[in-house]
Structures are given as structure tokens and as C-alpha cells.
Amino acid sequence: MNSIGISGDFLMDIGLIFLILIFLFIIGVLSFLLLRERAEHRHRGLFGPWPIRKISPADLDPIFDKGPHGPSLASEVVFLGRGTLHVPGGTTDSETWILATLAKNARCAFEFGTCTGKTAYLWARNMPADGQVITLTLSPTEMKDYHPASGDAAAALEAAREESVFNNFLYNGTIVETKIVQLYGDSKAFDETPYRDRCDLIFIDGSHAYSYVKSDTQKALRMARPGGIILWHDYRGARRAPDVFRYLNTLAQQLPLMHIAGTSLVAYRVPTTKLSSSVP
């Protein structure tokens, strides 16, 4: 009887140790995920910086240079903040300010991915009077034309659906609606020839699937004028926007891309003497 009692206590001790180990394992996994989330929120890798070098907005364009009182009046813009609102595909307030400020010196701006029309509206409000915004999106009835490729992240399709529900946009009925050209269709089928070497500013924020980011980028490089700027949205890491992260890290091996600190924007200033538009 005594030996049976000892054996029972021993089994209870083993069970308790096993439960403690499981508990510690769960705590370890949760801690790792929390650290990774915080690291990605700061736009850094868990074990160091991400591959694309970080810059300040002033490193991209002198319009962001600070004066003795902080940001100069040159960077003053008409602005719409996001605050705590969740908007499909929305930019943060810092990203919105950067995009709107860059439009002040752009006479032709092109956007892959209209979504709500907020960026198109702010571009048109802040650019010169003779400026024009061209923005491209899939309409709600055109999702059948969306053609992902093998290897594209599955989540990108759902995001594309979420951001293609609009057929009325923020700029409709405003004083700048006449400065905006709204195009519809799948960006892979888009013929960029009429805009070749014309665009001062291009924003790539359509589908985040690898094949689409690649296709949009290849077209943007042909569309950008010498000295123009191309920006990509959602450089957020291998977990939150994996195809954007993977493609831009590959592209950075060929082009001097820049990650604007405090944002998920990646930028490229096209040389005044354009290089070959052949990119990976």
C-alpha cells in the first residue's frame, strides 16, 4: 500500500512538472510574438534593421528641411488626418503629410490603387493649379479581372477585394474633381505608354501580391520622369505585408531605395539621367 502511495505522489509530481513546462512554453511563445509585433511596429526586424536603409523625409526632398522653428512653411499642406479610424488601405497621418507635401511640386501624379480617393484628393488640393492626378483602381464589378500569380500571398487577394469596393470617391463633388482622371481596370492589363516619362510623383498602393507589386513597379519606372519620385506603401515586414517586403528587398539590391523613418513608405528618386527600367 505504501509503495502504491509513493508511486501516486511521484506521478502527481511528474504531471505538475509537465503542466509547468507547458505553461512556460506558452509564455515563451507569447513573449516572442509580442516582441516581434513591437519590432515590426517600429519598422525594424526582430534582430536588427530591415534591409532597406532608413532616411528622414528631408533626405528625400529639401521641402522637408527644418527651420529654426521646426518644419518650414514650405511643407504646409491641406490635410486630412486618419486619427483612430480604420480605413481600408489607409495611410497614417505622417504618411499622408509626406504624400501631400510632395504633391506641391508635382504637375503629373499617378496612383496605383485609388481605394477611398483620399490620396488623389489631397494630391489635387496641394499640387499646382495646372497639375493633374491620374488614379487607377478595380471597380467592384471588376474583381473577376484580378489575376494573381502562383506564389502570391493569399491574403493579398482579400485585401484587394476590401479596397476595391468603392465607385464613389472622396474627391467627387469637390473643387478639385476636374483635376483628377479616374481609370478603372486591372493594373497588369494597364497600358502605361501614354504616361511614359511624364510623371513627377507615383504612388504604388494597389494589390500587395508579389506579382502585382512587381508589375506596377516595372510600369512606374517607365512612367516616372527623370528626377521624379516613386513611393511604395506598406513596407511592414515579412508577416504583415510579406510580398511587398520580399519584392522591395529584392529591388533594393538593384536600385537605391529608401525607407522613410516612422512610416511604411519606401521611396526612390529617379536619376536625372534615367537608367534602364529592367528590374527584378
N, C-alpha and C positions, 0 to 999 in steps of 0.2 A: 504493500500500500504506500509505504514511504517513498519507494523508488518511482511509483507512478506519479505521486505528488511533485517530486523534483522534476520529472520529465515534463509535466504540465507547465510548471513555472518556467522551465527552460524554453518551451515552445512559445509561451506568452512573451518572454523576453525577446526572442527572435522576431516575433510578429511586431512588437513595438519598435524594434530597431529598423525593421523593414519599412514600417509606416513613416518613421522619422526620415529615412533616406529618401522615400518618395516625396515627402514634404519639402525637403531641402532641394531636391531636383527641380520641383515645380517652382520654388522660389528663385532658383538659379536661372531657369528659362525665362521667367517673367522679368527678372532683372536685366538679362541680356536684351530682351525685346524692348524694354524701356530705354536702355542706353542707346540702342540703335535708333529708336524713334527720336530721341533727343538729338542725336548726332545728325540725323537727316534733317531735322527741323532747323538746325544751324547750318545746313548745306555743307556738311563735312562728312567724310567717311568715318566709320567707327574707329579705324586705326590710322587715320591721317587725312590730309586734304584729298579732295577729288582730283581727277587728272587735269581738268581744265583750270588754268590759273585764274585767281581772283583779281579783280580790279575794282577801283572805285568808279562811280559814274563819271567823274572828272577825267579819268584816264581814257574814257571812251570819246568824250567830246568836251571841248572847253566851255560849252554853255553851262556846264555843271560846276565850273570853278567857283570856289568860295571867296567871298569878300571879307572885310573886317567884321561884318555883322552876320556872317553865316552865308547861306545860299544867296546868290546875287539875284537881282530883279530880272536878269536875263532868263532865269528858269521859272518865272511866274507864268502860270497857265490857268485856263479854265479847267476845272477839275470836278470829278465825281468820285467820292470815296465809296468803298465797299463796307467798311466797318465790320460788324459781326455777321452780316448777311452772307448766306451761302448762295452763290450764283454759279450755275454750270460753266466750267471753263474760265471762271473769273480771275482777273489779276488782282494782286494785293494793291494797297494804296501806294506803296513805294514803286511798284512796277508800273502802275497807272501813271504816276507822275513822270517817270522816266520816258515812257512812250509818248505822253502828251508833249513833253518838253522837246523831244527830238523832232516832233512834227513841225515845230516853229520854223525850221529851216528846210522843210521838205515841200516840194511842189508836186511830187507824184509819190504816193504811198500805196503800197499793196499789202493786203492782208489775206493769208490763207486761214480761213476759219472765222466766219462772221460772228457766230453764236448770238448774243443779245444785241450786237451792234454798238456796244459801249465804246470800244476802241475806235471804230470807224467814226463815231460821233465826235469823240474828243480830238481825234486827228483833224477832222474837218473844222472844228471850232478853233483850233490853235494854229493851223497852218496858214500861210499867206493867202490873201484873197483870191489869187488865181490858182490855188492848189486844188488837187483832185485826189480823192481816195477811191481805190478800186478794191472791193472785198468779195471774196469767193466762199460759198458755202453750199452744202447739200440742203435742199428743201426737205420738209417732212415726207414728201411723196417720192423722194429720190433715193431713199436708203437702199433700194434694190440695186442701185448703180455702184454701191460701195463694194470694192473688190480687195479684200485682204489677201495677203500672200502667205505661203507656208512659212511658219516661224514667227509671224506677227503675234504679239501678246494678245491673248483672248480678251482681256479687259478693255483693250483699245476700241473694240467694236461697240461695246456697251457705252463707253464714253462718247463715241461718235454719234450714237443714237441720241444720247441725252442732250448733246449740243446742237443737234440738227432739227429741233422741234419748232424753230421759230420761222414764221413767214411774215412777221411784222417786227420791226426793229426799233431800238431806242431813238434812232435819228429820224424816223418817219414823222412828218409834220413839223419838223424843226426848221430853223432858218438856214441850216447847212445841208439840208437834204439834197439840194441840187448839185452839191459838190461831191456827192457820193454815187459811184456806179456799183450797183449790186449785181453780181454774177452768181449763177446757180450751176451746180454740176459737180461731178467727182473730180478732185484735183488731179488725179492721174490722167484723166482724159482732157484736162485743160490745155489749150494751145497758148503758150506764153509768148509766141513770136511777136505779136503787136506791141509787147511791153519790153522787148529786148533792149538792154542798156538804157532804160528810161527811168527806173525807179530810184528815188533818193532814199526811201525807207521801206523795208519789207519785214513783216511780222509773220512768222511761221507758227501757227497755233491751231492747225486743223486736227486731223486724226493723229493720234500719238503712236500708231502702229509703225513698226520699223520701216516697212516698205513705203509708207506714205511720207514719213519724215524725210526719207532719202529722196523720193521723187520730188517733193516740194522744195527741198534744198537745191537739187540739181537745177530746177527751173528758176529758183530765186537767184542763183549765181549768174544765170544768163540774163535775168531781168534787171539786176542791180546796175546802176551806172557806176563809172569809176568814182571812187570816193564815197559811195553810198554805204548804208548800214543795213545789215541783215540781223534780225533778232529771232531767237527761238524761245518759246515758253516751256516751263515745266521740266527744267533740268533738276530733278528731285531725287535722284538716286536709283539704285538697282531694284528697289522694292516698289516705290511709289509711281514711277514712270519708267519702267525698265527699258523700253525700246528707244525712248528719247535719250536716256542716259547712255545706252550702248552705242547708238549711232553717233552722237555728238563726241563721245570719247574717241571713236574711230576717226571721225572727221578732223579732230584736233591734232591728229598725227600728220595731217597734210596742210591744214590752214591754222593760222594763229588765232584761235577762238579765245574769247574772254568771258569769264563768269562774273557778272556784276554782283558784288558783295551785298548780302542781305536780301537777295532776290533769287528767283529761279530762272532769270533771264541769262541767256548766253548770247554774245554779240560777236559780229565780225565786221570790220571796216574794210571794204573792198579797196584794194590799191588803186591809186590814180591811173596806173597802167594795169589794166585788168589781166589777170593770169588765166590760164586755161580753166574752163568750167568743168573739167573732168574730175569728179570726186568719187570716193568710195561709196 
